[in-house]
């Protein structure tokens, strides 16, 4: 990503953080990962068997701008959480609409960088 004043290097645009090892959540995360990749979105998928705190710390250290958090608490209500690194905003999104939401966020992110 580039704007007139700086160059911002990001290896990944989206990170999927799987917080639960259930088959249903695992299947959803894998499908989401494949679908985003098929749209040429650079995605990191964290399905490690680590505590959520470890995953969140690593997520912050890596600095990926769009974080998709998939855990049982929201998933049972057909929701996932999207966190925006630069604003710290948290968006609760219907899981069947999350790809559209991620694409919209990503496009807005690039448009705002180009406008600067």
N, C-alpha and C positions, 0 to 999 in steps of 0.2 A: 504494500500500500504506500502511496506517495502523495504528498501534498506539496505546495510551493515552498514550504519552510523546512520540511523534514522528510526523512525516509523512515517508514515504520515497517520493520520486518516481522512477519508472522508466519511461522511454519504451518500452523493449522488455523482454520477459521472457526471451527466448532469442535467442542469436546463433549462426548457423551460419557457421563459418569453413572455407571450402574451401581446402585447401592444395595441391591437385593439379588440373591442368587436363584430366585424362583424361575422355573422354566418359562412362565409367561413373560416375566420381565426380561429375561435373557433373550427370548425370541423377539420381543419388541425391539430391544436395543440393537440386535444384530440386523433386523430388517431396516430400522432407521439408518444405521450405519451404511448399509448397502445402497439405500435409496439416495442418501445425501451424496455418497461417492458417485453414483450414476449421474448426478446433477453437477459434477465437477466441483463439488465443495470439499475442501480439504478437512478431513475429520480424524480426530484421535478418539479412540474408544477405550475407556478404562474399565475393564471388567475384572481387575485384580481382586483377589480375596483379602482385601485390606479393610480396616475400619474406615468409616466415612471421613473421620477427621484427617486421616493420612491422605486420602484421595483429595480432599478439599485443599489441604496444604500444598500438595503437589500441583493441583490445578492452578492455584495462585502463583506458584513459582514459575510455571511454564508460561502463563500469561495469555492463554487463548481467549479471544474476545467474547465468544458466545459459548456458554456452558449449559448443557442440557442435563438436568439432574433427574434420574429415574429411580425412584424408590417406592416401596410398598405403600407408604402413607398416602401419597397422592395418586398412585397408580390404581389403587382400589376404587377411587372415585373417577377413573378414566382421565386423569390429569398428569401432566409432567411439569416440571419447573424449568424455566429458562432464566439464566442469570447473565446479565451483561456486565462484563468486567469493568469497563470504563465508567459506568454510572452507578454500579452496584445495584441496579434495578433488578427486581425479581418478578417474573411474569408466570402466572399459573395458566397453563394452556391445555385445552382439550387434546388428548393424545392423538386423535385422528386429524387434528388440524395443525399439529406441531411443525410439519415440514413447511407448510405455507408461512407460518409465523417465523420460522428460522430464515427462510428465504427473504421475507420482508425485512427482518432485522438486518440481515447481511447486506441487502441492497441499500438500505438507509445508511448503514455504516460507511459503505463505499461512497455514496453520494455526498455525505457530510465531509468526508476527507477530500473529495475532489473540489468541493465548494470553497475550501480554505485556501 
